[in-house]
Amino acid sequence: MVCSKCEKKLAQLACPDKWKEGSKNAGSSRDTSGKNKSIGKKKASARYNPYANGCKICKQPIHQTGGGIYCHGCAYKKGVCSMCGVQVLDTTYYKQSAK
């Protein structure tokens, strides 16, 4: 569950440009094609860490691009946005097994 403000964050594409001649990612001055990639510098801070952010309630890892606060299950149970925590639904009359 995501509120209307956070829907904009979810709509972003990872690669908005198609690979073709004349696009932004077609060629650059720092083109490293033809070089050995394993010898180059590696940044430890740029690595993906799946356990970095977890749900506030159940501590389950969150795989959301915008940096979520709650997992989808806990966000639905509480009726809040999973990214910012704003109340989206009124779940007082819902028959849920775990609240």
N, C-alpha and C positions, 0 to 999 in steps of 0.2 A: 504494500500500500504506500503510495507516494502522493503528496499534496500537489497542487497545481503549480506552485513555484519550483518544486524540485523536478517536475516533468521536463523542464527545459534542460536540466543537467543530464538526464537520461537519453535525450534525443540526439546527442552529439555522436558523430561517427568517429571511429578510430582512424580511418583513412578516407577523408572526404573527396580527394582528387583521384580520378582514374589514372592509371599509368599510361601515359601517351606522350607524344612529342609536344612540347610547349606547355606542359603543366608545371606546377611549382616544384614537384619532386622529380622532374625528368632528368635534370643534370645540375651539378653544382661544382664549385671550384674545389670542394673537399671530397671529391669522388674517390672512394677507396677500392674500387673494383680492381681485381687483379692482385691485391696484396693479401698476405697471410693474416687472417683475422685472429688467429690464436696467439700471435706474438704481440699484438697491440696492447695498449693499456686497458685495464679493466677497472671500472669504478665500483667499489663495494657499496656505495650509497645508492646506486641506481638499480640494484637488484630488487626483484619482486619478493616481498615477504608476505605469504598468505596468512600468517598468524599475527600480523601486526595489529589489525583492528578486529574486534569481536563484538558480539551482541552484549549490551549492558546487562541483560537479564540472564541469558543462558550461556554466555561466553562462547557461543558457536562462531567460527570464523565467517566473516562477511566478505563476499566477493562482489562488491558493488563499486562501479567506477566513480561515483560521486562521493564516496566515503560515508557509508551508512552508519547509523547508530544502533539500530535494531535489526535482527533477522526478520524475514518475511512472516514467519509463524508468530513470533512475539509481537510484531507490529500489528498483525490482524487481531490477536487476542486483546491487546490494549486499545486498538482503534486509533493508532497514531501513525504519522508518517515515518517510514523506516529510515529516511535520510536526515530529517531535521527534528523529529519528535513532536511536531504540532498535532493536536487532536484533530482527526479527520472524521471519524465515525463515533456515533453514540452506541456503545455496546452494552447498555444497561439491560435491555430486554432480549439480548442474544442468549441462546442456550448453548453455552460452551462448556466442555468438560473440565478445562483447566483455565482458571482466571488469575 
